[in-house]
């Protein structure tokens, strides 16, 4: 199958996009500058936190191939950059991988190609960071090639909403750029929503990501508040979500993980403007709610450890020397991805306080904390019965929580998944 699409970045966002395009009959290649990574994918070895092995095999059978040869980028009509943008130590997005992908594309870009950025970025990045990098190859955006932004919206593990069912937002540098990107996504997405431009489309990602973090933070604060009052928060949520308008239920947990990191405008990069003024673009008014949400969600692992120590103490046991079994160390239920999962910080704090750790997760065969391997429970029932405390961090479908509540000496449920009264709940 001749290649029509190049996906640059074959991680949690790029591979599912390539999968959807391949399934729709679009000739697709994946670009990774690391030859070993491309070879692994072509051999059917799935990068962690992306697809199931069977899904990758179907893609390969459908003609998909990964490559580290940038020359192939000059043979496609559409190129989508899905490079990761992790948070750095200064809480700013690291655009290194986006820059690397853009420079590789610029050297081989041909006229009339549609270039779309899907990586999580701050508003203005497509125009002020990506555009100059690609135009360094000699072509002009909006004249010689189309340039647009489309926020990634995939929900890993969601069986109801895949790439075809989730509307795609696109915002182009010019109206023609928007239409070119819309035409591409319309080949495999049921609905395409046109934004006024790339900044608006980038701000969609900012709004959606921070909406999640702010509301989870409020639910986490309610969890602490209700525990102090002796109120069953989970019953409060059950009742509140019966309201047919003006309320959406969010639930607390041990912390917030995943690739959708909170985007804080205070940490937005300063790009040179394209107006000739020479003054850097400054971020808008600080989103104070986002700052507070990061603070609240960031302290939840510490609070979970405090609750674990208090629960043990109530039963005459000390956390130091206690056998603690962690259930579910991924960031989301029923996926293997550990990106940002609070389990690691919780495990670290427990270990530093002298607890003896064990873990169980059907999706994680090996797990380390503080560079030490943590023993994996072979028999979940026996491990729960033997542990002084079982700590549910992620509710995978395979867990029989009612049975575990009976077997475990003590069970602290941070997800509110156990029957009322069967365990201590966050």
N, C-alpha and C positions, 0 to 999 in steps of 0.2 A: 504494500500500500504506500503510494508516494506521500511524503509528509506535507501537511497543510498547516500544522500547528506545532510550535515549539513551546514547551513549558520549561522555564528556567527556574530551577529549584524543585527538587523532588522529595520534599518533606511532607508534613502533615497537611499542607494545603495544595502543593503541586501535584502529588500523585493522585489524589481524588479528582482533581480537575482533569488530569490526563485520562483517568479511568472513564469519566463521564463523556469526554470527547471521543475516545476510542469506541465506546459503546454506541455512540451516535453515528459511527461510520466516518469520523474525521481522522484522516491520517495524522498521527501524532508522534512526535519524538520528545524525549525528555533530555534536558541538558544539565549535566553536573560537571564542574571543572575537575573533580576528582575521578580519575580513571577507574580506581578500585570500586568506588561507590556505583558508578555506572555499570561496571561488570557484575557486581553483586545483584543489581536489579535485573539485568538481562539473564542472570542465572536463576532467577526466581526467589532470591533472598530479599525479604521485605524489610525496609528500614523500620525501626521501632516506632510505634504510634502512628502508622499510616493506614495500611490496608491489611486485609487478611491475605494469606498466601494464595488461596484459591482465586481471589480477585485479581491478584497480580498475574497469575498464570493465564487467566482469561484475557487480560490485556495483551500479554505477549502473544497469545494465540491469535488475537485480533490485529496484530501487526505493530503494536507499540514497541519501541526500542529506546533505550537510554544511551547517551553518548557523552564523551568528554571532548569531542571535536567541535570547536566553535564554528567551523566552516559551514556546518549544516544549518546554522541560523540564517544564512543567506539564501536558503531555498524554500522558505515558508512564507505564507501570506499573513500569518498572525503569530505574534510572540507574546507570551504572558509571563511576567516576572512574579514568581511566588517565593522569592528568597526570604529566609527568616529574618526578623528584626527583633532580637531579644533585648531585654532591658539590660543596660550596663550598670556598673557600680554606682554611677551618678543618677540612676533611674531614667536616663535618656535612652531612646531607642538606638540600637546599634545598626547603622545602615551599611556596614561593610559588605555584607553579602549582596545587597541590592546594587551597590556600586560596582562590585566585581561582575555581576551579571550584565549590568548596563554597558560596561566597557567592552565585554566580549561581544555583545550584540551590536554595538556601534561599529565595530571593525568589519562587520559582515552584512549590515542592514542594507536591504535593497529598497528602491522606491516603491511607494504604495503599500508598504507593509503596515499592518495595524499592531501597535505596541500597547499593551495594557499592563499596568502595575496592580497587583492584588495584595501585596504585602501590607501589613498594618503600619501606617505612617501617620504623621501629623499633617493637618491641612497645609497645603503649599508645597509639599515634597515633590509631587509629580512635576510641577512646573519649575520649581526653583532648584531642585537637586537632580532629578532624573533627566529632565529635558536637556540641560547643558551637557551632561555626560554622553547622551546619545547623539546630540547634534555635533559633538566633537568629531564624529565620523564623517561629517560633510553634508549630511541631509538635514533639512529644516522641518521641524514638527509643524503640523498643520498645513504645510505646503507639499513636502515631498513624502511624508509618512504621517499616519494617524497616531495620535497619542491620547490615552485615556486612563482613568482610574476606575477600578471596580472593587469594592470592599469584599474580602473573603467572609463568607457567612456559614461555612460548613459547621455542622454539629456532630462531632465524632460519635458513632454508636447509635445515632438516631435512626430508627428503622422507618419512621413515617415521613421524614423530610430529607431527601437526598438532593444532589445538585440539580436535578430536573425540577423538583418541587419548590425549591427556595428561589424566590424572585431575585434576579440579578440587577443591582443598581450600577449604572454606568454614567460617567461624566467625562466628556471629551474636551480637549483644548479648544476645539471649534465645533460647530454643529455637525460638520461632516465627520469629524473624529468620533463624536458621540454615536452617529448613525453607523459608522463602520464597526465600532465595538458592539453596538446593539445587534447588528446583523450576525456577528460571530456568536455571541451568547444565545441568540435566538435559535441557533441550530440544535441546542440540546437543553435549553431552559424553557419552561412553560410560560414564563413572564419576564420581561425586561422593563425596568423602570429607569427612565432617563432623568438624571440630575442636571442642574443648570450648567455645571462644569466640574472639573476635577476637584476643586476645593470643597464643593458641596458633597461630592461623593466621598471624599476623605473624611469629612466631618460626620458623615453617616456612621463610619466605623468608630469614630470618637464617641458619638452619642450612644451607639448600641453597646459598646464594650463597657463604658462607664455606667450605663444604666444597670447592667448586671452587677457590677461591683458595688455601686452605691446601695442598691436594694438588698444585696446579700449582707452588706455591712449593717444595715438597719436590723435585719433579721438576727444577726449575730449579737447586736447590742440588746435586742429584746430577749435573746436567750439568757444572757447574763442577768438582766433585770428581773426576768420572771423566776429564774432559779433563786435569786436572793429573796424574792417574795413568797416562794413556795407555790408558784403558779405553774400549771402544766402548759408550757408554750405550744406544744404540739396540738393540744386540744383547742387552744386559742386560734391557731392557724386553721384547723379543721373547720371551726365555726365561721371564721372570717371569710374563708374562700367560698362560702355559700352566697355571698353578696354578688348579684349578677352584674354589677357595674362599679367602676371606680376603685377596684382592688384587684391586684394580681399577687398570688401567693409566692413568696420566696422563703426558702427554708435555711436555717443556720447550719453550720458545719464546722469542722476542725480547722478550716482555712480555705483559701481560694487558689486553685491551681489552673492549669491549662495554658494554652498558647495565647488566649485573648487577654493580654496583659493590660492593666489600666493605663490609659493614655493621659498623662498629666501635662497640660499646656505649659506649666512652669518649667518642664524639662524639654520643651520643644527646641530643636536646633535653630540657630540663626543663619539663614541663607542670604547671600547677597541678592538684592532686588534686581529685577530685570528692567527697571524703569530708568536707570541711569543716575539715580539719586546717590548711589553709593552707600546709603544707609542700610543697615541690616533689618530684615523683617523681625519684628518683635511679636511674641505671643500675645494673644488677647488677654482679657481679664482673667485672672487665675480662677480655676474651678475649685473653690474651697471644699465643696462636697466630695470631690475626687480625692483630695489630700486627706480628708478625714476618713473616707472609706478605706483608703490604703492603710491608714493607721489602725483602724478597728480590725480589719481583716488580718493584718499582719500580726496582731497580738493573740489571735485565736489559738494557735498551737500552744503558746505558753499557758493560756487559760485551760486548755484540755489537759495538760500535764498537771496543773493545779487541782483540777477536778479528780483526776486519777489518784493523786496522792491523798486527797481528802477522803475519797471513797475507801481506799485501803485502810486509812487511819480509823475510819468509822468501824471497821471490822477488825481492829486490833493488829493491823499489819503496817509495816513501814515500806515505803517505796524502795528504799535501799535494800538490795538483795531480793526484791520481789520478782517473780517470774511473770512477765507481761507479754501477752500474745496480741500482736497487731493484726487486724483483719482488713485486708484491702489497702494496698499501698499506691494505687494509681490515682490520678487526679479526678477521674470520672468513673462511674459505674460501668462495668462490662466493656471496658477498653483497656488496652495494655499500656497506654501512654502514661508516663510518670512525670511529664513536664510540670514543674511547679507544685507537685503534690505536697500537701502539708505533712504527709507521713514522715518524710525525711527529717524535718525539723523536730517533729514530735519524738521520733526515735532517737535523735541526737540528744535532746533534752533529757529523755528518760535514761539513756545510757550514761550521760554525765552525772545524773543523780544516783547512779548505782543500780539501776534496774537490770535484770537479765532478760534480754529481748529474744523473742521468737516472732515469726510472722507467717501469715498464710495469704496467698493471692493466687487464684487460678490462672492469672494472666502474666505473672512474674515468677519465673523459675529461680532466679537468683536476685538477692538484694543486699546492699551494703550500707552501713552507717558508720561514719567516721573512719572510712577505709577498712572497716572490719566486716566480714561476711556475717549476716544474721541468719541463724538456723531457720530453715523452712520446715513447717509442720507437715509431715507426711499424712498423718491422720488428724483431721481437724477436730473430731470429737474428743479424741484422747488428749490432744494438746490443750483444748479449752478446759477439760476437766483437770488437767495438771497445773494450769497457770493460776497464779493468784489473782490475776486480773486479765480479762479479755477486753480489748478496746476496738470497737468497730469504727473504722475510719472511712470505709467505702462499702456501700451496700451492693455487692454483686448479686445478680439474680440466682446464682448457684447456692447462696447461703440460706440455709434453713434457720432463720433467726429464732423461731419459736423453740426449735429443738436445741439450739445453741444456748438459749437462755436457761434451759433446764440443766444442760451439762456443765456450763461454766460456773466456777465458784463465784465470781463477780463479773458482771458484764456492763461496760459503759458504752452506750450507744450514742455516737455523735451525729447520727443521721435521722433519728426519730423513726427508725424502721421496725423496731420491735413492738410487739403488742403492749398496750398500756399496762404497767405494773410488772412486766416481765423482766425489766432491767432498769438500771439507772440511765436516764436520758439527758442529753445536753440541755 
